Amino acid sequence: MLSRTADSLFWMGRYTERAENTARMLDVNTQMSLLPQTDEQTAVAWKAMVSISELETAYVKKHTAYDTDSVLNFMARDVDNSSSIISCLRSARENARAVRGSLTTEVWETVNTTWLEAQKMLDQGALERDPSAFFEWVKFRSHLTRGVTVGTMLRDEALFFIRMGTFLERADNTARLLDVKFYALPDNDDGDFGPRDFYHWTALLRSVSGFEVYRKTYRDVITPERVAELLILRSEMPRSLLACVSEVEVNLREVANARSNATLREAGKLKADLAFGTIEEILELGLHAYLQRFLDRINNIASGVSRDFLVPLVV
């Protein structure tokens, strides 16, 4: 497969997943902002939302405060923000258009229709009228795109590159979300978590569709340690780091060539570390330090994929 074709397929998968992840985080933060809290607490929560995507510098160039309306507009509809929902859907559509011949008609029509309808909904005030309904729509369209892709495309390199992009993006997002949410919550040395803490952990789980999974897995009260374990080490959780890295390794193995041995080895080592790690070891090292190291490793794998298969990035 040509590097340019692989590049477009890879980034189509990444941008579609990024739009969904952004919608998930915005939806949860919007719901949390409705709880009784001070303006300062609200601003801290929205600032954390922007920091997950490392967009603080771009944000402060346009806005003076971290309030609900400003962050929603910046992260959902701002075309100058390359990580906003509308920008991600546009980029996914443009990458799909570039490789139209490698996609089934169903995949192309789904991606193209999503982009066209998203513009129309935002122009008609969907974000202002009911933010949660708009975010649910974005998530649904991402699910639809993923389902149509798996259900209609040939099991060949085109599908493998799309899947690789999807799960690299998901792994990166889950790690960032977990890191920011744990860092934002004050420590409770006595282990006594109040009602607000319960809503905090519940919101985190719901942002990755993990609330029901947590209940089925642990059948007990929600604790920070178990939330971390679920989102890092449990392979049955679709958005856990282990589940994402496992998918990356499987799809990378399918397209491996003589140049990709180092990247495949790095993916295999990361998968093994997650598969045989324990939450006790992670917490002993420090969750923040562990997640930062994970982000460095997953970004190294993404760089390796770019170097081995895709169009080189222009620095």
Secondary structure as GFF3:
##gff-version 3
##sequence-region A 1 315
A	DSSP	alpha_helix	3	32	.	.	.	ID=ss1
A	DSSP	alpha_helix	39	52	.	.	.	ID=ss2
A	DSSP	alpha_helix	56	60	.	.	.	ID=ss3
A	DSSP	alpha_helix	68	76	.	.	.	ID=ss4
A	DSSP	alpha_helix	85	98	.	.	.	ID=ss5
A	DSSP	three_ten_helix	100	102	.	.	.	ID=ss6
A	DSSP	alpha_helix	105	123	.	.	.	ID=ss7
A	DSSP	alpha_helix	126	129	.	.	.	ID=ss8
A	DSSP	alpha_helix	131	152	.	.	.	ID=ss9
A	DSSP	alpha_helix	157	184	.	.	.	ID=ss10
A	DSSP	alpha_helix	195	207	.	.	.	ID=ss11
A	DSSP	alpha_helix	211	218	.	.	.	ID=ss12
A	DSSP	alpha_helix	224	233	.	.	.	ID=ss13
A	DSSP	alpha_helix	241	255	.	.	.	ID=ss14
A	DSSP	alpha_helix	261	275	.	.	.	ID=ss15
A	DSSP	alpha_helix	279	285	.	.	.	ID=ss16
A	DSSP	alpha_helix	287	309	.	.	.	ID=ss17
###
